[in-house]
């Protein structure tokens, strides 16, 4: 049975869609990446309240790598997985897949805005020319 897959991704969430001739599966993978630390008002002792930039960056990188690993685990190891999204997460995921020697291969990544689940499914079906 032929299987196709694609995903929409940003730094907060991935929507992974797996298609076969008889069914479609939509799975959400949340990253749990929080907003950047808020700086306090004027006169605050910011250096005492905010972690050093390098340790924050290291923690963010580790968290994103864990998130990307979860997304990779939810993908079938097939060639031509379509990946799209609004920001840098799609290219970072592609790099992580390369680093982890993932068994499949991404199709060229595309930049798109926020989409609903049905729009994501329709885009993936259209890419693989599957009847809707």
LUMFISE-916338 format. One record per residue: z, y, x of N, C-alpha, C in turn; residue in one letter. Coordinates in pm, 1 decimal. Example, Ala and Ser with C-alpha at 12.3 -4.5 7.8 and 13.67 -1.06 7.14 Angstrom:
<pts>
PT | 780.0 | -569.0 | 1319.0 | 780.0 | -450.0 | 1230.0 | 780.0 | -330.0 | 1320.0 | A $
PT | 708.0 | -225.0 | 1285.0 | 714.0 | -106.0 | 1367.0 | 787.0 | 3.0 | 1290.0 | S $
</pts>
This chain:
<pts>
PT | 0.0 | -116.9 | 84.1 | 0.0 | 0.0 | 0.0 | 0.0 | 124.4 | 89.5 | X $
PT | -92.1 | 215.5 | 64.2 | -104.8 | 336.4 | 144.3 | 9.9 | 431.6 | 114.2 | X $
PT | 67.8 | 489.9 | 219.9 | 180.2 | 582.1 | 205.6 | 146.6 | 712.3 | 276.6 | X $
PT | 176.2 | 824.8 | 209.8 | 156.8 | 957.7 | 265.2 | 289.0 | 1031.6 | 256.8 | X $
PT | 308.6 | 1130.5 | 341.6 | 432.9 | 1207.1 | 337.3 | 409.1 | 1349.6 | 383.0 | X $
PT | 497.2 | 1435.4 | 337.1 | 493.5 | 1574.6 | 378.1 | 629.0 | 1637.0 | 353.4 | X $
PT | 649.6 | 1755.1 | 411.0 | 776.1 | 1822.1 | 389.0 | 762.3 | 1971.8 | 401.2 | X $
PT | 844.9 | 2039.2 | 323.1 | 865.2 | 2183.4 | 333.5 | 1000.2 | 2198.7 | 401.8 | X $
PT | 1008.9 | 2288.3 | 500.6 | 1134.3 | 2300.6 | 574.8 | 1161.9 | 2444.6 | 614.9 | X $
PT | 1288.3 | 2482.0 | 606.8 | 1338.5 | 2602.7 | 672.3 | 1471.4 | 2564.8 | 736.6 | X $
PT | 1546.6 | 2659.9 | 787.0 | 1671.0 | 2625.9 | 856.9 | 1784.6 | 2585.7 | 763.7 | X $
PT | 1768.1 | 2601.7 | 634.1 | 1873.7 | 2566.5 | 540.7 | 1849.8 | 2435.6 | 465.6 | X $
PT | 1722.3 | 2400.3 | 446.2 | 1691.3 | 2282.7 | 365.1 | 1553.0 | 2229.5 | 397.7 | X $
PT | 1538.1 | 2099.7 | 380.6 | 1406.9 | 2035.6 | 388.9 | 1383.8 | 1959.8 | 258.8 | X $
PT | 1261.8 | 1964.2 | 210.1 | 1221.4 | 1886.7 | 93.8 | 1117.3 | 1787.4 | 143.6 | X $
PT | 1155.8 | 1660.0 | 144.6 | 1071.2 | 1553.5 | 197.7 | 1008.6 | 1478.7 | 81.0 | X $
PT | 876.2 | 1467.5 | 82.1 | 802.9 | 1400.5 | -25.3 | 728.1 | 1282.0 | 33.8 | X $
PT | 750.0 | 1165.9 | -25.4 | 679.0 | 1044.7 | 14.0 | 595.5 | 999.8 | -105.1 | X $
PT | 467.9 | 975.2 | -81.8 | 374.9 | 936.9 | -187.5 | 314.4 | 800.2 | -160.0 | X $
PT | 305.8 | 720.4 | -265.7 | 226.4 | 598.3 | -262.1 | 129.5 | 608.4 | -378.7 | X $
PT | 47.1 | 508.5 | -396.4 | -47.8 | 511.1 | -507.5 | 22.9 | 505.2 | -642.1 | X $
PT | 144.8 | 451.1 | -646.2 | 212.9 | 433.2 | -774.1 | 334.0 | 522.7 | -795.3 | X $
PT | 386.3 | 587.1 | -690.8 | 504.9 | 669.5 | -711.4 | 517.2 | 780.9 | -608.9 | X $
PT | 602.8 | 877.3 | -642.5 | 636.0 | 983.9 | -549.4 | 787.7 | 995.8 | -542.6 | X $
PT | 837.0 | 1020.2 | -423.1 | 980.4 | 1035.2 | -401.5 | 1004.6 | 1171.2 | -337.7 | X $
PT | 1099.4 | 1245.9 | -395.7 | 1135.8 | 1376.6 | -342.3 | 1281.2 | 1369.4 | -299.1 | X $
PT | 1306.0 | 1404.6 | -172.9 | 1441.7 | 1399.8 | -118.7 | 1473.6 | 1534.6 | -55.0 | X $
PT | 1593.7 | 1585.2 | -82.4 | 1639.7 | 1710.7 | -23.4 | 1737.2 | 1679.3 | 90.0 | X $
PT | 1718.3 | 1745.4 | 203.1 | 1808.5 | 1731.6 | 317.9 | 1861.7 | 1871.7 | 347.0 | X $
PT | 1992.2 | 1890.5 | 328.9 | 2054.1 | 2021.2 | 353.0 | 2102.2 | 2031.0 | 496.0 | X $
PT | 2094.5 | 2151.4 | 553.3 | 2133.7 | 2168.1 | 693.2 | 2278.0 | 2210.6 | 710.2 | X $
PT | 2334.9 | 2274.2 | 612.9 | 2471.6 | 2326.4 | 621.7 | 2484.8 | 2434.7 | 727.4 | X $
PT | 2374.0 | 2495.6 | 769.6 | 2381.5 | 2607.0 | 863.7 | 2429.7 | 2728.5 | 786.5 | X $
PT | 2541.3 | 2785.4 | 831.7 | 2596.3 | 2901.9 | 764.4 | 2532.0 | 3029.4 | 813.2 | X $
PT | 2565.4 | 3137.1 | 746.6 | 2518.3 | 3267.9 | 790.3 | 2583.6 | 3300.2 | 923.1 | X $
PT | 2520.8 | 3389.0 | 997.4 | 2578.8 | 3433.2 | 1123.7 | 2711.8 | 3501.7 | 1096.8 | X $
PT | 2801.5 | 3496.1 | 1195.3 | 2931.2 | 3560.8 | 1180.2 | 2913.0 | 3706.7 | 1144.3 | X $
PT | 2989.7 | 3753.5 | 1045.1 | 2985.5 | 3893.1 | 1005.3 | 3068.3 | 3973.6 | 1103.2 | X $
PT | 3019.3 | 4088.9 | 1140.3 | 3095.8 | 4178.1 | 1226.3 | 3187.0 | 4262.0 | 1139.6 | X $
PT | 3306.6 | 4286.3 | 1185.7 | 3402.1 | 4366.0 | 1110.2 | 3364.5 | 4512.6 | 1117.7 | X $
PT | 3431.0 | 4592.2 | 1040.4 | 3402.3 | 4735.0 | 1030.4 | 3431.4 | 4810.8 | 1157.9 | X $
PT | 3414.5 | 4943.9 | 1152.1 | 3434.6 | 5027.7 | 1269.9 | 3576.8 | 5014.0 | 1324.2 | X $
PT | 3587.8 | 5020.2 | 1455.8 | 3719.0 | 5015.2 | 1518.3 | 3776.5 | 4876.1 | 1532.3 | X $
PT | 3702.2 | 4774.1 | 1495.3 | 3755.2 | 4638.1 | 1506.1 | 3746.7 | 4591.8 | 1650.8 | X $
PT | 3821.9 | 4493.2 | 1683.0 | 3817.3 | 4434.3 | 1815.9 | 3718.7 | 4318.9 | 1811.5 | X $
PT | 3592.1 | 4354.4 | 1802.4 | 3486.2 | 4257.0 | 1781.8 | 3484.1 | 4149.8 | 1889.5 | X $
PT | 3510.8 | 4185.4 | 2013.3 | 3505.6 | 4086.9 | 2120.7 | 3610.5 | 3977.9 | 2102.4 | X $
PT | 3717.0 | 4007.3 | 2028.7 | 3821.2 | 3907.6 | 2004.0 | 3791.4 | 3824.7 | 1880.4 | X $
PT | 3705.3 | 3874.9 | 1791.5 | 3679.4 | 3807.8 | 1663.8 | 3553.3 | 3723.7 | 1663.4 | X $
PT | 3456.2 | 3757.3 | 1746.5 | 3327.7 | 3687.8 | 1745.5 | 3315.1 | 3605.0 | 1872.7 | X $
PT | 3275.0 | 3478.6 | 1857.2 | 3255.5 | 3391.0 | 1972.2 | 3148.2 | 3448.6 | 2064.2 | X $
PT | 3152.3 | 3410.9 | 2187.2 | 3049.0 | 3452.7 | 2282.4 | 2913.4 | 3403.9 | 2234.4 | X $
PT | 2812.3 | 3486.1 | 2258.8 | 2678.6 | 3453.5 | 2211.8 | 2629.5 | 3318.2 | 2260.2 | X $
PT | 2654.9 | 3283.9 | 2385.3 | 2604.2 | 3157.3 | 2437.1 | 2670.3 | 3037.4 | 2369.9 | X $
PT | 2799.0 | 3044.3 | 2340.6 | 2863.7 | 2930.6 | 2273.5 | 2818.1 | 2921.7 | 2127.8 | X $
PT | 2794.3 | 3036.3 | 2064.5 | 2741.3 | 3034.5 | 1927.2 | 2602.3 | 2974.3 | 1926.1 | X $
PT | 2520.0 | 3014.5 | 2022.0 | 2383.6 | 2962.1 | 2029.1 | 2384.6 | 2811.6 | 2055.2 | X $
PT | 2471.9 | 2766.7 | 2144.1 | 2483.1 | 2623.0 | 2173.9 | 2524.1 | 2545.7 | 2048.7 | X $
PT | 2621.7 | 2598.2 | 1975.2 | 2667.5 | 2531.7 | 1853.3 | 2556.6 | 2528.5 | 1748.8 | X $
PT | 2482.1 | 2638.6 | 1734.6 | 2371.7 | 2643.0 | 1639.1 | 2263.9 | 2542.7 | 1677.8 | X $
PT | 2230.6 | 2536.4 | 1805.5 | 2128.9 | 2442.3 | 1852.2 | 2171.2 | 2298.2 | 1825.1 | X $
PT | 2296.1 | 2265.4 | 1854.0 | 2345.7 | 2129.8 | 1826.9 | 2340.4 | 2098.4 | 1677.9 | X $
PT | 2378.2 | 2196.1 | 1595.9 | 2376.6 | 2174.9 | 1451.1 | 2233.7 | 2155.9 | 1400.8 | X $
PT | 2140.7 | 2240.0 | 1447.8 | 2001.4 | 2226.3 | 1405.4 | 1942.4 | 2094.1 | 1451.9 | X $
PT | 1974.8 | 2049.3 | 1572.9 | 1925.0 | 1919.9 | 1619.7 | 1974.3 | 1806.6 | 1531.4 | X $
PT | 2098.6 | 1813.4 | 1488.4 | 2153.5 | 1712.6 | 1396.6 | 2078.7 | 1716.8 | 1263.0 | X $
PT | 2054.2 | 1837.6 | 1212.8 | 1978.4 | 1856.1 | 1088.2 | 1837.7 | 1799.2 | 1103.0 | X $
PT | 1767.8 | 1834.8 | 1211.8 | 1632.5 | 1784.7 | 1233.8 | 1632.5 | 1632.7 | 1245.4 | X $
PT | 1733.4 | 1574.9 | 1309.2 | 1743.8 | 1429.0 | 1317.8 | 1755.9 | 1366.6 | 1179.4 | X $
PT | 1832.1 | 1430.1 | 1090.0 | 1845.1 | 1380.1 | 952.1 | 1711.4 | 1386.1 | 879.5 | X $
PT | 1636.3 | 1493.6 | 901.3 | 1503.6 | 1505.6 | 839.2 | 1411.8 | 1396.8 | 893.4 | X $
PT | 1412.0 | 1375.9 | 1023.7 | 1327.3 | 1274.2 | 1085.9 | 1360.2 | 1135.4 | 1031.0 | X $
PT | 1488.8 | 1106.1 | 1014.3 | 1530.6 | 976.1 | 960.2 | 1480.1 | 954.0 | 818.4 | X $
PT | 1456.9 | 1062.0 | 743.7 | 1412.7 | 1047.9 | 605.0 | 1261.0 | 1033.2 | 593.3 | X $
PT | 1189.0 | 1044.5 | 704.6 | 1042.7 | 1033.8 | 703.6 | 997.1 | 893.5 | 738.8 | X $
PT | 891.6 | 846.6 | 673.2 | 833.3 | 719.9 | 716.9 | 759.3 | 743.1 | 848.1 | X $
PT | 754.8 | 644.4 | 932.6 | 687.0 | 655.3 | 1062.7 | 538.0 | 629.3 | 1044.5 | X $
PT | 469.1 | 729.4 | 989.5 | 325.4 | 718.4 | 965.8 | 255.8 | 837.3 | 1030.5 | X $
PT | 127.4 | 823.3 | 1053.0 | 49.5 | 933.7 | 1109.3 | 13.8 | 1034.0 | 1000.9 | X $
PT | 7.6 | 1160.0 | 1040.0 | -42.0 | 1262.6 | 950.1 | 57.2 | 1319.6 | 852.5 | X $
PT | 186.1 | 1320.7 | 883.1 | 284.9 | 1381.2 | 793.7 | 261.4 | 1532.3 | 791.7 | X $
PT | 241.5 | 1587.0 | 672.6 | 216.2 | 1729.7 | 655.8 | 348.7 | 1804.3 | 660.8 | X $
PT | 356.7 | 1911.6 | 739.4 | 479.4 | 1989.7 | 753.8 | 447.3 | 2137.3 | 733.6 | X $
PT | 521.9 | 2202.8 | 644.9 | 499.7 | 2343.4 | 619.9 | 629.7 | 2412.0 | 581.9 | X $
PT | 632.4 | 2543.3 | 594.2 | 750.6 | 2620.8 | 562.7 | 734.1 | 2764.0 | 608.6 | X $
PT | 834.8 | 2848.4 | 580.1 | 820.4 | 2991.5 | 605.4 | 850.9 | 3039.2 | 747.0 | X $
PT | 932.1 | 2969.7 | 822.5 | 978.5 | 3023.7 | 950.4 | 951.8 | 2932.3 | 1067.6 | X $
PT | 1041.8 | 2937.0 | 1164.3 | 1027.8 | 2861.6 | 1287.6 | 1074.0 | 2716.4 | 1277.2 | X $
PT | 1143.1 | 2679.8 | 1170.8 | 1199.5 | 2545.0 | 1159.4 | 1092.7 | 2437.0 | 1171.2 | X $
PT | 975.6 | 2461.4 | 1117.1 | 869.8 | 2360.1 | 1120.6 | 824.3 | 2329.8 | 1263.5 | X $
PT | 812.3 | 2433.5 | 1347.0 | 771.9 | 2409.2 | 1485.3 | 886.8 | 2352.2 | 1567.6 | X $
PT | 1010.4 | 2391.4 | 1534.5 | 1126.7 | 2333.9 | 1601.8 | 1140.5 | 2185.7 | 1566.8 | X $
PT | 1113.9 | 2151.6 | 1439.6 | 1116.9 | 2010.9 | 1398.8 | 1010.0 | 1932.1 | 1474.2 | X $
PT | 891.9 | 1987.7 | 1484.3 | 783.3 | 1919.7 | 1555.5 | 823.6 | 1892.3 | 1700.5 | X $
PT | 888.0 | 1989.9 | 1764.4 | 934.1 | 1971.0 | 1902.1 | 1041.7 | 1862.9 | 1909.4 | X $
PT | 1133.2 | 1862.7 | 1811.7 | 1240.1 | 1762.1 | 1809.5 | 1180.9 | 1622.2 | 1791.8 | X $
PT | 1077.8 | 1610.2 | 1707.3 | 1011.3 | 1481.2 | 1688.0 | 950.8 | 1432.4 | 1819.0 | X $
PT | 891.8 | 1523.6 | 1893.1 | 834.3 | 1488.6 | 2022.7 | 944.1 | 1445.6 | 2119.8 | X $
PT | 1053.4 | 1521.2 | 2121.8 | 1165.1 | 1489.2 | 2211.0 | 1226.4 | 1352.8 | 2179.7 | X $
PT | 1231.4 | 1316.9 | 2051.7 | 1293.7 | 1190.9 | 2008.1 | 1194.3 | 1075.0 | 2005.4 | X $
PT | 1068.0 | 1101.0 | 2042.8 | 964.2 | 997.6 | 2043.7 | 952.1 | 931.2 | 1906.3 | X $
PT | 947.9 | 1013.6 | 1802.0 | 931.7 | 966.0 | 1664.2 | 803.9 | 885.1 | 1653.0 | X $
PT | 807.3 | 778.0 | 1574.9 | 695.6 | 684.8 | 1565.8 | 573.6 | 734.9 | 1492.8 | X $
PT | 586.1 | 839.4 | 1412.6 | 472.0 | 892.6 | 1338.8 | 413.2 | 1012.4 | 1410.1 | X $
PT | 332.6 | 1086.3 | 1337.3 | 272.1 | 1205.2 | 1395.6 | 255.4 | 1310.0 | 1287.1 | X $
PT | 288.1 | 1434.6 | 1320.2 | 271.4 | 1544.4 | 1225.5 | 127.4 | 1591.9 | 1223.3 | X $
PT | 81.3 | 1625.2 | 1103.9 | -44.0 | 1698.5 | 1090.9 | -15.1 | 1840.5 | 1138.8 | X $
PT | -115.0 | 1922.6 | 1162.4 | -85.8 | 2060.7 | 1202.2 | 8.5 | 2127.8 | 1101.6 | X $
PT | 103.5 | 2205.1 | 1153.1 | 199.9 | 2271.4 | 1066.2 | 137.4 | 2396.2 | 1004.2 | X $
PT | 186.0 | 2433.1 | 885.1 | 134.4 | 2548.7 | 813.1 | 249.4 | 2640.6 | 774.8 | X $
PT | 220.8 | 2770.4 | 769.7 | 319.9 | 2867.1 | 726.1 | 297.3 | 2898.1 | 578.5 | X $
PT | 401.2 | 2878.1 | 498.1 | 399.1 | 2909.7 | 354.5 | 535.2 | 2965.3 | 315.6 | X $
PT | 539.3 | 3035.6 | 202.9 | 665.3 | 3088.9 | 152.2 | 743.9 | 2980.8 | 79.4 | X $
PT | 853.5 | 3021.8 | 17.6 | 938.4 | 2933.5 | -62.7 | 854.0 | 2872.0 | -173.0 | X $
PT | 874.4 | 2744.0 | -199.0 | 799.0 | 2673.5 | -302.8 | 894.2 | 2588.7 | -385.6 | X $
PT | 855.8 | 2563.0 | -510.2 | 932.2 | 2472.5 | -594.8 | 895.1 | 2328.8 | -558.3 | X $
PT | 976.9 | 2233.5 | -601.4 | 945.6 | 2092.8 | -573.6 | 807.4 | 2054.1 | -627.3 | X $
PT | 773.1 | 2089.0 | -753.2 | 639.2 | 2052.1 | -801.6 | 525.9 | 2115.7 | -719.3 | X $
PT | 545.5 | 2237.7 | -670.3 | 444.2 | 2300.8 | -586.0 | 430.1 | 2226.7 | -452.3 | X $
PT | 542.6 | 2182.8 | -398.1 | 540.9 | 2108.9 | -271.7 | 466.8 | 1976.8 | -289.9 | X $
PT | 499.2 | 1904.6 | -397.2 | 432.1 | 1776.5 | -425.3 | 282.3 | 1798.3 | -444.1 | X $
PT | 245.4 | 1901.6 | -520.7 | 103.3 | 1929.7 | -545.8 | 29.9 | 1962.6 | -416.1 | X $
PT | 92.6 | 2039.3 | -327.9 | 30.1 | 2074.8 | -199.9 | 6.7 | 1950.3 | -114.8 | X $
PT | 104.8 | 1862.2 | -112.7 | 91.4 | 1739.7 | -32.3 | -16.9 | 1649.4 | -91.0 | X $
PT | -18.1 | 1636.0 | -224.4 | -124.1 | 1555.3 | -287.6 | -261.1 | 1613.8 | -260.0 | X $
PT | -274.2 | 1745.7 | -269.5 | -403.4 | 1810.7 | -244.2 | -446.6 | 1790.7 | -98.8 | X $
PT | -351.4 | 1797.8 | -6.2 | -382.9 | 1777.9 | 135.1 | -440.4 | 1638.8 | 159.8 | X $
PT | -382.0 | 1539.3 | 95.9 | -426.8 | 1402.1 | 115.3 | -530.3 | 1359.7 | 11.6 | X $
PT | -574.8 | 1455.4 | -72.0 | -677.3 | 1432.1 | -174.1 | -639.2 | 1317.9 | -269.3 | X $
PT | -512.4 | 1316.8 | -309.8 | -467.2 | 1216.1 | -404.9 | -480.7 | 1273.6 | -546.1 | X $
PT | -521.5 | 1193.3 | -644.6 | -530.3 | 1243.1 | -781.6 | -390.3 | 1280.6 | -833.7 | X $
PT | -384.3 | 1389.5 | -911.2 | -255.1 | 1434.3 | -963.6 | -236.5 | 1395.1 | -1107.5 | X $
</pts>
